[in-house]
Amino acid sequence: MIAIRWRQVKLSDLGRIVTGKTPPSARPELFGAQHPFITPSDIDGVSRAVTTTRFVSDAGAAAFPNQMIPAGSVCFVCIGATIGKMCIASCRSLTNQQVNSIVVDQQRHDSSFVFYALRWIAANVKLLAGGAATPIISKRSFSDIVITVPLLTEQRRIGSILSAYDDLIENNTRRIAILEEMARRIYEEWFVHFRFPGHEHVRMVDSELGPVPEGWRVTSVSEAADICRGRSYKSSELAEVGGKPFVNLKCIDRDGGFRASGLKRYTGPFKDSQAARDGDLVMAVTDMTQERRVVARVGRVSQLHDETGVISMDLVRIVPRENMPSSFVYAMLRWSGFADEVKQHANGANVLHLSPARIEEYRFTLPDFALMQHFDKVIAPMLLLGGTLETENANLRTTRDLLLPKLISGELDVSALPAPEAVAA
């Protein structure tokens, strides 16, 4: 039972509700590099933080003074298929019109608490949009949503406890990004710029792709790996529990990488070639947008926890041939010019589709086996550590998500819980 000190308030009582706006493309001077421009596609729906692909200039901020939101504002997508995705603005920002933001009154309420309280009810909020072709939650409907809040001191305590988990997750995510950046730079140094260990003693020779180190040869993906198509499935074969992990399009991050948060459960039949295990390479051959930031992108399967997964028809599995280290094949597909070239072959009016034959025919320079082995010894531990950190993040998210409803509902007395510093330790 919620204690007497908790009370019901409308979202409009928490602060100022702001609906964003998109600067007109006819005024390019409104875009720049000064202030993040937040759109639904920038919000991953998992983390608090948001990284934008576009920014507005100081002139853009001046043109929309009433739509600019300060750091700490809670952003909530209110239009379209992604209603309910959320983030917290880390600095002064502008959102587009699909996002309503709460500029929280910091004297009376805590931004972190408001964020988690909204995250808890996001699924129910989405129902307010109805079944229209383009679902929408109006600013008035959004403002009238009711949540239950405790005293400010308790809001801060609850927000701090839950934030401690997300702080650790975001720290791990930064470490993963650093590891991937290190791996990318090593790949490019050795296999793009040809400054590999001992390169000073190897002469360059001509090839169909230009000068390459002597002893290297040009090959194709079809000669380096087998391409296995995924499983066509029915919606009735997906389940909340039971079955096997279903590796699908949502598991491929934009610009490459694997997202275990996209895993579903599959209960139908499958072939051995459609099975996937931790460490396997999978690639998107479908893209639901026209941005081409998912199609032809590769990821390393993780967090199946010794289970055998199944890949969907929107993916293919890349199986390196004998004497082809998986880490080298992954790096080539991820950090060479592969994705930028091959993604252009995807076509479709609304949904992009890529033929696996386009993957197979891509040609690249293949180094000698000894150098690939050396690369594998350097890179494999980085990839393994990244996978370990991803698993740690998954465990942190599970714990956080178990605590969230109990804290936000008042079921748990926050005074009985360890301090956030203890969680972070």
Summary of the structure (lengths in Angstrom):
residues: 425
radius of gyration: 24.2
end to end distance: 31.0
largest distance: 80.0
contacts: 1348
relative contact order: 0.12
helix: 40%
strand: 23%
